[in-house]
C-alpha cells in the first residue's frame, strides 16, 4: 500500500475547513468521512496527528491569524 502525505494534508485542510464551521462536531470524524473515498492512499496516522494538533492549538492559531 502506498500512502500519500500530500493527499493526507489536503484532506486535513478540507476537514479542518469544514470543522471550523461546525466546531460542535468531532474533527477526526469529519476527517475520516472526507478520507473515506481514498482511505487506501491516505496516511491515516499522519492525518490524525495533523487534525488533532490543529484542534488542540486552534485558539493560538486563531490569534496568529
C-alpha positions in Angstrom: 0.0 0.0 0.0 1.4 3.4 -1.0 0.3 6.3 1.2 0.4 9.9 0.1 1.3 12.6 2.6 0.3 15.3 0.2 -3.2 13.8 -0.1 -3.3 13.4 3.7 -2.5 17.1 4.2 -5.1 18.1 1.6 -7.8 16.0 3.4 -6.7 17.5 6.7 -7.1 21.0 5.4 -10.6 20.2 3.8 -11.6 18.6 7.1 -10.4 21.4 9.3 -12.1 23.9 7.0 -15.4 22.1 7.5 -14.8 21.7 11.2 -14.2 25.5 11.5 -17.9 26.0 10.6 -19.1 23.1 12.7 -17.0 23.1 15.8 -19.7 21.2 17.7 -18.7 18.1 15.6 -15.7 15.8 16.1 -12.9 16.9 13.8 -11.5 13.4 13.5 -14.8 12.0 12.5 -15.1 14.7 9.8 -11.5 13.8 8.6 -12.4 10.1 8.4 -15.5 10.9 6.4 -13.6 13.1 4.0 -10.9 10.5 3.6 -13.3 7.6 3.1 -13.2 7.5 -0.7 -9.4 7.4 -0.9 -8.5 5.9 2.5 -6.2 3.3 1.0 -3.9 6.2 -0.3 -4.0 8.2 3.0 -1.6 8.1 5.8 -4.3 8.0 8.4 -2.0 8.2 11.4 -0.4 11.4 10.0 -3.9 12.8 9.1 -5.0 12.2 12.7 -1.8 13.9 14.1 -2.4 17.0 11.9 -6.1 17.3 12.7 -5.6 16.7 16.5 -2.7 19.2 16.6 -4.7 21.9 15.0 -7.7 21.3 17.2 -5.5 21.3 20.3 -3.9 24.7 19.3 -6.8 26.3 17.5 -7.0 29.3 19.9 -3.3 30.1 19.4 -3.6 29.6 15.7 -6.6 32.0 15.5 -4.7 34.6 17.5 -1.8 34.4 14.9 -4.2 34.7 12.0 
